[in-house]
Amino acid sequence: MPVTAGERVRVVVPLLGGVPLFELAVPCEVFGCDRLDLTPRWYDLALCQDRAGSRRTPEGLLVEATEELTALESADLVVVAAGMSSQASPQLLDALRRAHRRGARIAAVCSGAFVLAEAGLLTGRTVTTHWLHADALRRAHPEVGVDETALYLDDGDILTSGGTAAGIDLCLHIVRQDFGAAVAAEVGRRMVVAPHREGDQTQYIPAPATPSAPAGLAPVLEWAMTRLHEPLTLRQLAQRAAMSPRTFGRQFTRQVGLTPLRWLNQQRLATARGLLETTDLTVDRIAERTGFATGALLRQHFRRALRTTPSAYRRTFGAGGHTP
């Protein structure tokens, strides 16, 4: 919600033990720097902790908060930087609950979602976190829906972000809510980051490896992997396995966990990603090599699976390779 004239938004960041420096620095940079040349009102940032003394980051720096947990009692926005629930004291969890009941927005950067879940603030919600931690969050808190593809998710009073740099996306989103798109865009320019990033975390998740399969299907998978450029059909794969198409489809789905068509598209996309990263082949040529036939069809599958385009993916991950 936009901030009205005369208001200052009080942002409080609890200092957890072992918090990575970058994830802690993101809210400090976005909300703590003086931006009064952009807007008459801005944020008032404070770090708080539940015990006296310094906290050491994994990088070896000592950080000390200036306020105690009582700072959360007056917070408009609480930002929990990356940290596992084991690093949050019962006092902090209780303070987060009270702040939320009072109406404060609660945001989590990266694995800070674990702390919010431990406080019971995510029950019945869909949230995001770093894709590396998504399965662990599901196991620890089955009452929470996890979407590891999103850069950030805004559920009104609860906001969560994906890994590391996605915390910047979330914080700029909050600035956009409070002070408008023009102010958020200018803050992004000063930080030399895009105010809106294309795509989501999906493009950063490593391409899946070819799943291991029982001996009966392994030769078929290996055969198909060498022929991804061909228009393979279910009937061809079934013939290779000496099965009827119906039996093969059922066996394949049970043993591999994907339908044959979905597995083929997954492997083709993985191969296309590798070619975009390591060669300067055109999108049309990569489409031919990976069985998508045309660049338009490759773009369609890329957009659907990775929420971005082949060209944008190459700009992000390409190594400037050369293919004669």
C-alpha positions in Angstrom: 0.0 0.0 0.0 1.4 3.5 -0.9 2.8 5.5 2.0 1.0 8.7 2.6 2.7 12.1 3.1 4.3 12.5 6.5 4.8 8.8 7.1 8.1 7.1 7.6 8.2 3.3 7.2 10.0 1.7 10.1 11.9 -1.4 8.8 13.4 -3.7 11.4 15.8 -6.5 10.5 16.4 -9.2 13.2 20.0 -10.2 13.3 20.3 -14.0 13.2 23.5 -15.9 13.9 25.2 -17.1 10.8 23.3 -14.8 8.4 25.2 -14.5 5.1 26.5 -11.0 4.6 24.9 -10.5 1.2 21.4 -11.4 2.3 21.8 -9.1 5.3 23.2 -6.3 3.2 20.3 -6.3 0.7 17.6 -4.8 2.9 20.2 -2.5 4.5 21.1 -1.2 1.0 17.6 -0.8 -0.3 15.9 0.6 2.9 18.8 2.0 4.8 20.4 4.4 2.3 19.2 8.0 2.2 16.8 8.4 -0.7 15.2 11.6 0.4 16.1 13.2 -2.9 13.6 10.9 -4.6 10.7 11.2 -2.2 9.7 13.4 0.7 9.5 10.4 3.0 11.6 7.2 3.1 12.4 4.3 5.4 13.8 4.2 8.9 16.0 1.1 9.2 17.1 -0.7 12.4 18.9 -3.9 13.2 17.8 -5.8 16.3 18.9 -8.9 18.2 17.6 -10.9 21.1 20.9 -10.9 23.0 23.8 -8.6 23.5 27.1 -9.0 21.6 28.2 -9.3 18.0 27.1 -11.9 15.5 29.6 -13.4 13.1 28.7 -13.8 9.4 29.9 -16.9 7.5 32.4 -14.5 5.8 34.0 -13.7 9.2 32.6 -10.2 9.8 31.2 -9.2 13.2 27.9 -7.4 13.1 26.2 -5.9 16.0 22.6 -4.6 16.2 21.8 -1.3 17.9 18.3 -2.3 19.2 16.7 -5.2 21.1 13.7 -7.3 20.0 11.4 -4.7 21.4 12.1 -2.8 18.1 9.7 -5.2 16.4 6.9 -3.7 18.5 7.0 -0.5 16.4 8.0 -2.0 13.0 5.9 -1.4 9.9 7.9 -4.0 8.0 10.1 -6.8 9.4 12.6 -8.3 7.0 14.1 -11.7 8.1 17.3 -12.2 6.2 18.5 -15.7 5.3 18.7 -18.1 8.2 17.4 -21.4 9.3 14.8 -21.9 12.0 17.4 -23.4 14.4 19.1 -19.9 14.4 15.9 -18.2 15.7 15.3 -18.0 19.4 11.8 -18.6 20.9 11.8 -14.9 21.9 12.3 -13.9 18.2 9.6 -16.2 17.0 7.2 -14.8 19.6 8.1 -11.3 18.6 7.5 -12.0 14.9 4.0 -13.4 15.8 3.2 -10.3 17.8 4.3 -8.0 15.1 2.3 -9.9 12.5 -0.9 -9.8 14.7 -0.4 -6.1 15.1 -0.5 -5.6 11.3 3.2 -5.4 10.4 4.3 -6.8 7.0 6.7 -9.7 7.4 9.2 -10.4 4.6 11.8 -13.2 4.3 14.9 -13.2 2.1 16.0 -16.6 0.8 16.0 -19.2 3.6 14.5 -16.7 6.0 11.2 -18.4 5.1 12.2 -21.2 7.5 12.1 -18.8 10.4 8.6 -17.5 9.3 7.4 -21.1 9.0 8.7 -22.0 12.4 6.8 -19.0 13.8 3.6 -20.4 12.2 3.2 -17.4 9.9 3.2 -19.5 6.7 0.6 -22.1 7.4 -1.8 -22.6 4.5 0.2 -20.1 2.3 2.2 -20.6 -0.8 5.7 -19.1 -0.4 9.1 -19.2 -2.1 12.7 -19.7 -1.0 16.0 -20.6 -2.7 15.4 -23.5 -5.0 18.2 -25.4 -3.2 16.2 -25.3 0.0 12.7 -25.9 -1.4 12.5 -29.6 -0.7 13.9 -29.1 2.8 11.2 -26.5 3.5 8.5 -28.9 2.3 9.8 -31.7 4.5 10.1 -29.6 7.6 6.8 -27.8 7.1 4.3 -29.8 5.1 1.6 -27.3 6.0 3.3 -24.7 3.8 3.0 -24.6 0.0 6.4 -24.0 -1.7 6.9 -22.6 -5.2 10.6 -22.6 -5.9 10.2 -21.1 -9.3 9.2 -17.6 -8.2 11.7 -14.8 -7.6 9.4 -13.5 -4.9 5.8 -13.9 -3.8 3.6 -11.2 -2.3 0.8 -12.6 -0.1 -0.2 -9.2 1.3 1.1 -9.3 4.9 3.7 -12.0 4.2 6.3 -11.7 1.4 9.0 -14.2 0.5 11.8 -14.3 -2.0 14.0 -16.8 -3.7 17.8 -17.2 -3.3 20.3 -14.4 -2.8 19.8 -11.8 -5.5 16.0 -12.4 -5.5 16.0 -10.5 -2.2 16.8 -7.4 -4.2 13.7 -8.1 -6.4 11.6 -8.4 -3.4 12.9 -5.3 -1.7 12.4 -3.2 -4.9 8.9 -4.6 -5.1 8.2 -3.3 -1.6 9.6 0.1 -2.6 7.3 0.1 -5.7 4.3 -0.7 -3.4 5.2 2.1 -1.0 6.5 4.9 -3.2 5.6 4.0 -6.7 7.3 2.5 -9.8 9.4 5.6 -10.7 11.1 5.7 -7.3 11.7 1.9 -7.4 13.1 2.2 -10.9 15.5 4.9 -9.8 16.7 2.9 -6.8 17.3 0.0 -9.1 19.4 2.2 -11.4 21.5 3.4 -8.5 22.1 -0.2 -7.5 22.8 -1.1 -11.2 20.1 -3.8 -11.2 16.9 -4.2 -13.2 13.8 -2.9 -11.4 12.0 -5.9 -13.0 13.9 -9.0 -13.8 12.7 -11.2 -16.7 11.8 -14.8 -15.8 12.0 -16.5 -12.5 14.2 -19.0 -10.5 13.4 -21.8 -13.0 16.1 -20.7 -15.4 18.7 -20.8 -12.5 17.8 -24.4 -11.5 20.3 -26.8 -13.1 19.0 -28.7 -16.1 17.9 -32.2 -14.9 20.2 -35.1 -15.6 19.0 -38.1 -17.5 17.2 -40.1 -14.8 18.6 -43.6 -14.1 16.3 -46.3 -15.2 16.0 -50.0 -14.7 18.0 -52.1 -17.1 15.0 -52.7 -19.3 14.6 -49.0 -20.2 18.2 -47.7 -19.9 19.1 -48.7 -23.5 16.0 -46.9 -24.8 16.9 -43.7 -22.9 20.5 -43.9 -24.2 19.3 -44.5 -27.7 16.8 -41.5 -27.6 19.5 -39.2 -26.1 21.6 -39.6 -29.3 18.6 -38.9 -31.5 17.0 -35.8 -29.8 17.2 -34.0 -33.1 14.9 -36.5 -34.8 11.1 -36.4 -34.5 10.9 -39.3 -32.1 7.5 -40.8 -31.4 6.0 -43.0 -28.7 5.7 -45.8 -31.2 9.4 -45.6 -32.1 10.4 -45.7 -28.4 8.1 -48.6 -27.8 9.4 -50.6 -30.7 13.0 -50.0 -29.4 11.8 -51.5 -26.1 9.9 -54.3 -27.8 6.6 -53.3 -26.2 3.3 -52.0 -27.3 3.0 -48.2 -27.1 0.4 -48.5 -24.3 2.5 -50.9 -22.2 5.7 -48.8 -22.9 4.0 -45.6 -21.9 2.7 -47.1 -18.6 6.1 -48.7 -17.8 8.0 -45.6 -18.7 5.9 -43.3 -16.5 6.1 -45.6 -13.5 9.8 -46.2 -13.7 11.1 -42.8 -14.9 8.5 -40.6 -13.2 7.6 -38.7 -16.4 5.6 -39.4 -19.5 7.8 -40.2 -22.6 6.8 -36.9 -24.3 7.6 -34.9 -21.2 10.9 -36.7 -20.7 11.9 -36.0 -24.3 11.0 -32.3 -24.0 12.9 -32.1 -20.8 16.0 -33.6 -22.3 15.7 -31.4 -25.4 15.4 -28.3 -23.3 18.4 -29.3 -21.2 20.5 -29.8 -24.4 19.2 -26.4 -25.8 20.3 -24.7 -22.6 23.8 -26.2 -22.9 24.1 -25.0 -26.5 22.9 -21.5 -25.6 25.5 -21.4 -22.8 28.5 -22.7 -24.7 28.0 -21.8 -28.4 26.9 -18.9 -30.7 24.6 -21.1 -32.8 21.4 -19.3 -33.8 18.2 -20.1 -32.0 16.9 -21.7 -35.2 19.9 -23.9 -35.5 19.7 -25.0 -31.9 16.0 -25.8 -32.4 17.0 -28.1 -35.3 19.7 -29.8 -33.2 17.4 -30.4 -30.3 14.3 -31.7 -32.1 12.1 -28.6 -31.8 12.2 -28.1 -35.6 11.8 -24.3 -35.5 13.0 -21.5 -33.4 9.4 -20.4 -32.7 8.6 -23.8 -31.2 11.8 -23.7 -29.1 10.8 -20.3 -27.8 7.4 -21.5 -27.0 8.7 -24.4 -24.9 11.4 -22.2 -23.3 8.8 -19.7 -22.3 6.5 -22.3 -20.8 9.2 -24.2 -18.9 11.7 -21.5 -17.9 9.6 -18.3 -18.0 12.1 -16.6 -20.3 13.3 -16.6 -23.9 16.4 -18.4 -25.4 17.9 -15.0 -26.2 17.5 -13.7 -22.7 18.8 -17.0 -21.3 21.9 -16.7 -23.4 22.5 -13.1 -22.3 22.4 -14.3 -18.7 24.3 -17.5 -18.9 26.2 -17.5 -22.2 30.0 -17.9 -22.1 30.5 -16.4 -25.5 31.5 -19.7 -27.1 32.1 -20.2 -30.8 30.9 -22.9 -33.0 32.1 -23.0 -36.7 
